[in-house]
Amino acid sequence: MTSTVSLTFPNAGSSSEGSSEAGAAIASRYLSFKSGSGLSSALIVRNIEDVGATPFSSAGRRGATVGFTAARENAAFIAPLLATECSFEKWDVKEAQQLAAAEAADATSNAQVSLSDQIYAAAFGAQSAMGRSYYTAGASRAAIVAFYERNYILNGAVLAATGIADHEAFLRMVEEEFPSSAPGAAASEGGAAYMGGEARVAAPSTGYAHVALAFEGPTSAPLMNVMKHCLNNGSAMPFAAPGIIGVYGGSEPSGASSTVDALSNAVGSAPSADIVAQAKAAAKTEALTALDSGSQSLADAMTASVLDSCGFSAKALAESYDAITADEVAKAHAAMLKSKVSLAAVGDITDVPYQATIASRFG
């Protein structure tokens, strides 16, 4: 049986970057398992490899996570490595900058990533912390160090562990081996006020139009997931992320206007009681299935639940979906449409209507 131990830093995403720190979040991700706390990068990696563990790290606009999956009997032994205090050796920072640049370069050639970036820019403003792209290269060493030291802190972090045989012993290990948290509250997340607007990237040579519409979504994660499933139909693909919910699609350039019509219809119609019931069942199944999709998926679900509701249990998770009513979904849908629609368009977008025209459909 395997165990996953992860440490999530809620404020280590790009939305927490300062005005001079663009690109620091993506670079900081690559400082995971690097030299620090009296240990070299080579020794840290050797300790992980010696027990057959698989390390991982991730980051985005909201938060960053570092962790590993290992045989359950070895999890507690290497868990303290997650809290290694980075020493920012020159070679480690340089490598992080290079890896960040490579990831950012790959992202720019991906239409889906570009569309995601543009819908955030439209929803929150291109110059806002949430609207700027996470995939930004070129952060200086000083910016990376400042960002990392401010946001990769244990105070406010979420430690999740699955497959632990002796829970009490694991807690004692954490208390004894993890550095003490600094006093005071963790840094607050960057501003994320929803605005609603438009962002377009013209690339006629692609010969395809990618379009997304988004609105401000509810704060409850279960309600957001149910609403996402309410928007699921053959002509529109739904998406939901903290703060926004919407649909996207694509077509040949000449069909862009029809695609926008289909997306508008998908979000504009209030879901019936039958659709809400189906959406609740699908969203609940999706959430519970994630708990049985491997130890890392379970750790991710635990962390998301703690960040959303300050606790976790499979029973409480199921009940949170059961408690959602059709009336609650109807009110959330109405509130969604009252927020200003955001439009993102990428590719050959000459025939994509502008946001003002689309907004009139929801006025």
N, C-alpha and C positions, 0 to 999 in steps of 0.2 A: 504494500500500500504506500502511496506517495503522500507527501505533505507539501503544501505551498505556504510560504511565509512572505508576505508583502508589506511594504511600508509606503504609504501614500502621503504625499505632501500637498494638501489642497491648494496652497498658494504658489506652487512652483510652476504654474502654467504661464503662457505668454501674456495672459491678461493681467499679470502682476508685474510685467516689465515696466521699468521707468522710461521716461522719454528718451534717454540716451542708452537704453539697454536692449534695443531691438535685436533679436537673435540670441539673447542670453539663455532663454528657456530651452531651445533646442540643443544648444551647445552643452548646457548643464546636464542634460540627460546622459550625455556621453562621458560624464565624470563619475558615473556610477561604478563602484568597485575599483576605484583608482586609489593611488597612494594616499595614506592618511593614518592617523592614530598610531604612528610607529610601524606601520606595515607598508611594504611596497606593493605596487600593482601586481607584480609577479607572484608575491607570496599570497595575496588575496585570491588571485585566480587559482593558484595551486591548491589552496585550502578547499576551494569550491570543487575543483576537478577531482581531488583525492576522495571525495565522498560521492562522486557521481552526480552532483547537483547540476541543474540547468538554470543559469541566471537569466534575468530579463529586466528590461527597463522600458518605460514609455512616458510620453509627455504630450501635452496638447495645449489648447487655450486655457483649460481649467485643470490645473494640477499635474502632478507627475508621480509615477510609481516605480519603485525598485523592489526586486524580490527574487526568489528562486524556488524551484521545485526539486525535491530530493526524497530519498527514502525516509519514512517517518522517524526512524531511529537516529537519523543524522541532522534533522531539522534544527533542533535546539543548539547543536554544536556550532553551526556556522551562522545562526541567526544574528549574532552581534555584528557580523560584517556589514549588515544593512545600515548600521548606525555609525559606520566609519566616518570620522571627521576629515574631510578632504584637505590635503595639504597643498593642492594646486601646483604640483611640480610642472616646470616649464613644458616638458615633453607631453605630459598628460593633457594640459590645456591646449597645446598645439594640435594634438591628435583629435581632441574634442571639436576644435574649430574646423578641422578638415572633414571629419565625419558629418558635422552639421551642414557644411557647405555641400557635400555630396548628396545628403538627404534632401536639402532644399532644391538642388538642381533637378533631382528626380521628380520632385513634386510639381515643378513648373510644367513638366511635360504631360501631366496627368489631368485630363479634362474634369474628372470628378473632384479632384482636390481643388482645382481652380474654381469650379462652381461653388464648392463649399466656402472657399475664401471669399468669393464675391457675395454670397448670401449673408455672411457675417458682416462684410463691409456695408452692405445695403441696410441691414437690420440695426447695426450699432454705430455706423459712421466709420468711414475708412481710416480716419486718424485716431479713433478711440482705441483703448486697450483691447477690447473684444473684437473690434473691426479689423485691426491689423493682422496680417498673416502670421501664424506660428512658424511657417517655413521661411525664415529670414536668416540669411547668412551674414557674416562679417562682424559679429559682436567682438569687441575688444576684450583683452584679458581682464582689464579693470572692470568692465561691465559684467563679465561672467562671474568674477569673484564676488562682486557686490551683490548680484542677484542670488547667487548660490548661498552665500552666507546669510542673507536675509530670509530666504524662503525654504531652504532645505534644513529645517529645524524640527526637532522632535516635539516641541510645544505646538499642539494642534494637529500633529500627524496622526494617521490611523494605521495601527498595526493589525493585520489580519493573519490568522494561521489556521490551516485546515489539517486534519489527520493527526492531530497531536494526541499522543497516548496518555500523557500525564499533564493535565491542564495546570494544576497547581505548581508542578515543578517548572513548567515553561514560564509561568508568571514570575516565579522567583528568579529564574535566569534573566528575564527582562529587567527586573528591578536591580539585579546585581551587575549585569554586564552592559546594559545600555547607559550612555551618558545621561546625567540628570538634565531635565529640560530647563531652559532658561526661564526665569520668572517673567510674569506678565503675559499679555495676550499675544497670540501669533499675529503676524502682519495681516491686514485685511486684504481681501481680493480686489483686484483692479475694478474700476467702474464698469458697469454693464447695463446702462440704461438703454432700453429699447427705443429706437427712433422711427424706423421704417423709412426706406428710401430705395435707391436704385443703384446698381453697379453692373457695368457692361464691359466685356472684353471682346473686342472684335478680332477674329482670326478667320477671315474668309477662306483661307486655303484648306481649312479642315473639312469644309463641305458638309458641316453638320451644325445644328443649333441645339445647345443645351440650355434649359430654362428651369428656374426654381422660383416658387412663390413661398413666402414665409410670413408668419404672424407671431405676435407675442403669445407664449404658451403659459399654462398654469405652473405654479411652483411645485405642486405635488407630482413626484415621479410616477406613481401608479396611475394617476389621472391622465398625465401626459401620455403614457404608454397606451392607455385605452383609447384616447383621442386619436393617436397615431393610427391605430388599427381601424378606427372608424373611417379614416381617409383612404384606406387601402382599396383600390379598384384597378381594373385592367389598364386604364389609360394614364394613371398617375401613381408614382411611387412615393409613399409617405416617408417622412423623416422627422425625428425629434431629437433635440439636444437641450441642455439646460438653457431656458430662456426663449427658445424659438421652436416652432412646429410648422410643418408645411409639406409641400409636394414638389416633385421635380419630374421632368420628362425631357424628351428630345425628339428631333425629327429632321428630315431633309429641310434645307433652308426655306423652300416654298411652303412647307407645312407648319412653320413656326407659329403663325397666328392661330391655326387650329389647335396646336398643342397648348397654347395659352388658354384657349377656350375650354379645353378639357381639364386643365389644371384648375381653372377658376370654378368650373362646375363641381369638381371633386371636393373643394373646400367650402363652397358656398351653400351647399344644401345641408340643413340640419339633419343629423343622423336619427333614424327612426329607432323605436324601442328594440326592434328585432336586430338592427345593426349594432346597437350598443351592447346587447346581450352577446352577440357573436364576438364583438371586439373585446369585451371583458374576458370571455373564455380564452380567446387567442392570446391576449396580453398576459393573463394569469399563467397559462401553459408555458408561454415563452419565459416568464420570470422563474417559474419552478424548474423548468428544464435546465436553465442555466446552473442551477444548484447541483445537477447531476451530470454536468458536462465536463468533469475533470476538476482537479483540485484548484487550478489557477482560476477557472471560471467561477468556482464557488468563492474563492477569496475576493475576486472582483465584485461579486454580488454582495458579499458581506460588507465590503468597504462602501459600496454605493448606498446600501441601506443605512449604515451608520452616518454617512454624510447627509442623507435625506431625512432620517428620523431619529438619529442618535441611538439606534439599537438595531438588533437583528435577531430574527428567529424565522424559521420556515413557516411556522403557523401564523405569525404576525404578518408575514409577507402575503400569504394566501388570503388572510382576512382583509388586508388593505385593498385587495381587488374586489373581494366579495361585497365590501361596504359601499362601493361606488354605485350610485343610482343613475337611472336614465335622466332624471331631472338635473342632477349635478353635471352630467356630461352636456346636456342641452345648454345650461347656463355658461359652462366653460367655453362651449362652441360659440355662443353669442358674444361672449367677452373677447374671444379670439378675433372675431370678425370686426369688432369695434376698434381693435388696434390697427395701425396703419400698415397696409400690405407692403412687403419688401419684395423686390424683383431682382434676380440675378440672371444674367444671360452671358453665355460664353460660346464663341465659335463664329459661324456665319450667321449673324444675327440681324441682318438688314431688315428682315420682315417681322422681327419680334416687336410687338407693341411696347410703348413706353409706360412707365409706372403710373403716370397720371391717368392714362386711359384705362389701365387695369383697375386702379383704385376706385374709379367711378362705378364699377360693378358692385362694390361692397359698401358704397356710401349710404 
